[in-house]
């Protein structure tokens, strides 16, 4: 957390006074006063037709505390769940965070999931080490869960973190430049930007023309999720696998392990898979799923 001196807080009407003037410094994040401010903002949002949406970049590690930012449906409609973002790409760990979020938040609350943002290492590098199969599994997780997914620019391409030499780093305090490099729109850079480009082989122009690309896969995921019901029910799965129903019939299953696995008690046809080779395959009773493979079953 960022720290500021007490003297900077005493006359600040937003942050409020320090609780103990003898303290040298206090946190300036997750202050209790912020909830009153958000309730005022929500009241303003409700004056519009349609009502405006408040999305919070809520860096709150405790899920019960984070639920307070939703309030009694009178603060933020969309608080971001950063414990999920900062977890490892591990089925059990991510599943536990999602389930604890469901338990901590009111039933009508709507969570927000993301894997990357401008403050942290991009998920294709941090979670996936550039592995295409893992990148697509991560995208299927983000876009298959109940809630609102956020794709940081370039996530839809599998864009990785860029190594920035120390001599070129501008964000010297936190070294976040590697997540903020230019979007690779074409196979060649059209100009010099304030910071260097990364891998230009992952670029929009080429991926738009390639139906096997990660960009096409992301578009298909977005289209597929339109048919999902709002509800989500977790299924029993082997270690390393995470699967859930969306509504009564659609199933999302992702194997984040190193062994073949089987998800039982499911049926339908494969509408989308991360390898792009199983679409239309019928499933009745059990689904075989390879290591680092994701599948969407549709009725």
RORO-446797 format. One record per residue (C-alpha): residue number from 1; y, z, x. Coordinates in steps of 0.05 Angstrom, whole numbers, plus 5000, padded with zeros to 4 digits. Example, Ala and Ser with C-alpha at 12.3 -4.5 7.8 and 13.67 -1.06 7.14 Angstrom:
BEGIN
num / v / w / u
1 / 4910 / 5156 / 5246
2 / 4979 / 5143 / 5273
***
This chain:
BEGIN
num / v / w / u
1 / 5000 / 5000 / 5000
2 / 5072 / 4988 / 5021
3 / 5109 / 5051 / 5039
4 / 5184 / 5066 / 5031
5 / 5227 / 5126 / 5048
6 / 5244 / 5177 / 4994
7 / 5318 / 5163 / 5004
8 / 5306 / 5092 / 4979
9 / 5274 / 5118 / 4915
10 / 5320 / 5173 / 4890
11 / 5373 / 5128 / 4860
12 / 5326 / 5072 / 4840
13 / 5321 / 5070 / 4763
14 / 5257 / 5028 / 4765
15 / 5216 / 5066 / 4815
16 / 5244 / 5134 / 4798
17 / 5255 / 5197 / 4839
18 / 5206 / 5222 / 4890
19 / 5165 / 5281 / 4863
20 / 5176 / 5324 / 4925
21 / 5240 / 5315 / 4967
22 / 5205 / 5347 / 5025
23 / 5156 / 5289 / 5029
24 / 5175 / 5237 / 5081
25 / 5151 / 5178 / 5040
26 / 5115 / 5160 / 4976
27 / 5076 / 5100 / 4950
28 / 5116 / 5047 / 4915
29 / 5055 / 5018 / 4878
30 / 5019 / 5042 / 4815
31 / 5076 / 5088 / 4797
32 / 5070 / 5122 / 4729
33 / 5140 / 5099 / 4710
34 / 5118 / 5026 / 4709
35 / 5081 / 5034 / 4643
36 / 5145 / 5048 / 4605
37 / 5175 / 4986 / 4636
38 / 5116 / 4943 / 4615
39 / 5119 / 4969 / 4544
40 / 5192 / 4948 / 4541
41 / 5174 / 4879 / 4569
42 / 5117 / 4872 / 4518
43 / 5165 / 4888 / 4462
44 / 5210 / 4832 / 4487
45 / 5150 / 4784 / 4493
46 / 5133 / 4798 / 4419
47 / 5202 / 4774 / 4398
48 / 5181 / 4703 / 4415
49 / 5140 / 4657 / 4371
50 / 5088 / 4647 / 4397
51 / 5087 / 4713 / 4434
52 / 5096 / 4706 / 4509
53 / 5040 / 4727 / 4556
54 / 5048 / 4779 / 4611
55 / 5000 / 4768 / 4670
56 / 4998 / 4824 / 4721
57 / 4982 / 4819 / 4795
58 / 4955 / 4890 / 4789
59 / 4930 / 4915 / 4856
60 / 4896 / 4977 / 4827
61 / 4827 / 4994 / 4856
62 / 4808 / 5046 / 4804
63 / 4784 / 5010 / 4741
64 / 4800 / 5068 / 4694
65 / 4870 / 5070 / 4722
66 / 4875 / 4994 / 4717
67 / 4857 / 4997 / 4643
68 / 4923 / 5035 / 4632
69 / 4960 / 4971 / 4648
70 / 4931 / 4941 / 4585
71 / 4953 / 5003 / 4547
72 / 4943 / 5005 / 4472
73 / 4952 / 4929 / 4472
74 / 5025 / 4944 / 4485
75 / 5032 / 4929 / 4560
76 / 5001 / 4871 / 4599
77 / 4955 / 4824 / 4562
78 / 4924 / 4799 / 4627
79 / 4917 / 4850 / 4684
80 / 4881 / 4820 / 4744
81 / 4816 / 4854 / 4767
82 / 4824 / 4857 / 4843
83 / 4762 / 4901 / 4856
84 / 4723 / 4838 / 4836
85 / 4764 / 4794 / 4882
86 / 4755 / 4839 / 4942
87 / 4681 / 4851 / 4932
88 / 4627 / 4813 / 4971
89 / 4593 / 4753 / 4941
90 / 4534 / 4797 / 4921
91 / 4502 / 4793 / 4852
92 / 4492 / 4868 / 4843
93 / 4561 / 4888 / 4868
94 / 4599 / 4837 / 4826
95 / 4557 / 4851 / 4764
96 / 4571 / 4926 / 4770
97 / 4646 / 4914 / 4774
98 / 4645 / 4868 / 4713
99 / 4604 / 4918 / 4673
100 / 4648 / 4977 / 4693
101 / 4709 / 4936 / 4674
102 / 4678 / 4925 / 4605
103 / 4666 / 5000 / 4599
104 / 4735 / 5020 / 4623
105 / 4777 / 4971 / 4583
106 / 4786 / 4972 / 4508
107 / 4738 / 4926 / 4471
108 / 4794 / 4877 / 4453
109 / 4821 / 4873 / 4525
110 / 4814 / 4808 / 4563
111 / 4802 / 4811 / 4639
112 / 4826 / 4763 / 4692
113 / 4782 / 4741 / 4750
114 / 4802 / 4706 / 4814
115 / 4772 / 4694 / 4883
116 / 4833 / 4675 / 4923
117 / 4908 / 4685 / 4923
118 / 4966 / 4680 / 4971
119 / 4955 / 4749 / 5001
120 / 4881 / 4745 / 5022
121 / 4833 / 4699 / 5057
122 / 4811 / 4642 / 5011
123 / 4744 / 4653 / 4978
124 / 4711 / 4588 / 5005
125 / 4719 / 4621 / 5074
126 / 4716 / 4696 / 5058
127 / 4657 / 4693 / 5009
128 / 4623 / 4627 / 5027
129 / 4636 / 4612 / 5101
130 / 4650 / 4540 / 5081
131 / 4580 / 4531 / 5052
132 / 4585 / 4480 / 4995
133 / 4527 / 4510 / 4955
134 / 4559 / 4579 / 4958
135 / 4627 / 4552 / 4940
136 / 4599 / 4520 / 4877
137 / 4562 / 4584 / 4858
138 / 4627 / 4623 / 4866
139 / 4663 / 4573 / 4821
140 / 4608 / 4579 / 4769
141 / 4617 / 4654 / 4770
142 / 4692 / 4652 / 4762
143 / 4691 / 4600 / 4706
144 / 4629 / 4627 / 4671
145 / 4650 / 4699 / 4660
146 / 4683 / 4726 / 4597
147 / 4757 / 4728 / 4611
148 / 4811 / 4685 / 4641
149 / 4795 / 4653 / 4709
150 / 4850 / 4638 / 4759
151 / 4840 / 4584 / 4810
152 / 4888 / 4589 / 4869
153 / 4911 / 4519 / 4889
154 / 4856 / 4485 / 4929
155 / 4800 / 4529 / 4901
156 / 4779 / 4470 / 4858
157 / 4768 / 4430 / 4923
158 / 4733 / 4485 / 4961
159 / 4794 / 4489 / 5006
160 / 4783 / 4537 / 5063
161 / 4828 / 4585 / 5101
162 / 4865 / 4551 / 5158
163 / 4868 / 4581 / 5227
164 / 4941 / 4587 / 5248
165 / 4955 / 4598 / 5322
166 / 4994 / 4661 / 5336
167 / 5052 / 4619 / 5363
168 / 5059 / 4585 / 5295
169 / 5051 / 4644 / 5249
170 / 5112 / 4658 / 5206
171 / 5084 / 4717 / 5166
172 / 5080 / 4761 / 5227
173 / 5071 / 4825 / 5187
174 / 5008 / 4807 / 5149
175 / 4983 / 4740 / 5177
176 / 4977 / 4708 / 5108
177 / 4998 / 4638 / 5130
178 / 4926 / 4613 / 5132
179 / 4920 / 4619 / 5056
180 / 4987 / 4585 / 5044
181 / 4978 / 4518 / 5078
182 / 4996 / 4452 / 5043
183 / 4952 / 4423 / 4989
184 / 4912 / 4365 / 5019
185 / 4930 / 4310 / 4970
186 / 4908 / 4253 / 5014
187 / 4863 / 4240 / 5075
188 / 4925 / 4237 / 5120
189 / 4986 / 4281 / 5121
190 / 5048 / 4245 / 5096
191 / 5096 / 4290 / 5134
192 / 5103 / 4352 / 5176
193 / 5108 / 4414 / 5133
194 / 5133 / 4484 / 5148
195 / 5061 / 4501 / 5167
196 / 5003 / 4458 / 5190
197 / 4952 / 4425 / 5145
198 / 4879 / 4446 / 5146
199 / 4817 / 4403 / 5137
200 / 4840 / 4338 / 5106
201 / 4769 / 4314 / 5090
202 / 4773 / 4359 / 5029
203 / 4830 / 4323 / 4994
204 / 4848 / 4307 / 4923
205 / 4851 / 4231 / 4930
206 / 4780 / 4224 / 4957
207 / 4750 / 4277 / 4911
208 / 4780 / 4244 / 4849
209 / 4742 / 4181 / 4867
210 / 4676 / 4218 / 4881
211 / 4637 / 4241 / 4820
212 / 4593 / 4285 / 4865
213 / 4653 / 4323 / 4894
214 / 4670 / 4396 / 4883
215 / 4733 / 4374 / 4846
216 / 4691 / 4336 / 4795
217 / 4644 / 4396 / 4791
218 / 4703 / 4442 / 4776
219 / 4728 / 4396 / 4721
220 / 4659 / 4394 / 4690
221 / 4656 / 4470 / 4693
222 / 4723 / 4475 / 4657
223 / 4699 / 4427 / 4604
224 / 4633 / 4464 / 4595
225 / 4665 / 4532 / 4587
226 / 4705 / 4507 / 4527
227 / 4640 / 4511 / 4487
228 / 4627 / 4584 / 4507
229 / 4634 / 4639 / 4455
230 / 4680 / 4696 / 4475
231 / 4624 / 4748 / 4480
232 / 4582 / 4760 / 4542
233 / 4515 / 4796 / 4548
234 / 4482 / 4809 / 4616
235 / 4409 / 4790 / 4623
236 / 4354 / 4825 / 4663
237 / 4345 / 4787 / 4729
238 / 4311 / 4795 / 4797
239 / 4351 / 4821 / 4856
240 / 4402 / 4771 / 4881
241 / 4407 / 4736 / 4813
242 / 4461 / 4747 / 4760
243 / 4454 / 4716 / 4691
244 / 4488 / 4726 / 4625
245 / 4493 / 4697 / 4555
246 / 4558 / 4670 / 4526
247 / 4549 / 4681 / 4452
248 / 4479 / 4670 / 4424
249 / 4456 / 4609 / 4462
250 / 4493 / 4588 / 4525
251 / 4468 / 4620 / 4590
252 / 4500 / 4622 / 4659
253 / 4452 / 4639 / 4716
254 / 4470 / 4642 / 4790
255 / 4423 / 4658 / 4847
256 / 4463 / 4689 / 4904
257 / 4400 / 4706 / 4943
258 / 4357 / 4673 / 4995
259 / 4293 / 4666 / 4953
260 / 4271 / 4626 / 4893
261 / 4276 / 4667 / 4830
262 / 4259 / 4665 / 4756
263 / 4302 / 4684 / 4697
264 / 4258 / 4698 / 4637
265 / 4271 / 4697 / 4563
266 / 4318 / 4637 / 4563
267 / 4313 / 4567 / 4533
268 / 4355 / 4505 / 4524
269 / 4375 / 4445 / 4566
270 / 4412 / 4446 / 4632
271 / 4482 / 4423 / 4618
272 / 4508 / 4433 / 4689
273 / 4480 / 4455 / 4756
274 / 4512 / 4466 / 4824
275 / 4467 / 4416 / 4860
276 / 4480 / 4361 / 4809
277 / 4407 / 4341 / 4801
278 / 4381 / 4380 / 4740
279 / 4426 / 4359 / 4683
280 / 4386 / 4348 / 4619
281 / 4325 / 4386 / 4643
282 / 4291 / 4426 / 4587
283 / 4278 / 4500 / 4596
284 / 4232 / 4540 / 4551
285 / 4217 / 4613 / 4565
286 / 4237 / 4618 / 4638
287 / 4285 / 4585 / 4686
288 / 4267 / 4573 / 4759
289 / 4327 / 4577 / 4803
290 / 4332 / 4562 / 4877
291 / 4371 / 4601 / 4930
292 / 4446 / 4591 / 4922
293 / 4439 / 4551 / 4859
294 / 4475 / 4560 / 4793
295 / 4456 / 4533 / 4725
296 / 4488 / 4530 / 4656
297 / 4439 / 4527 / 4598
298 / 4464 / 4499 / 4532
299 / 4428 / 4496 / 4465
***
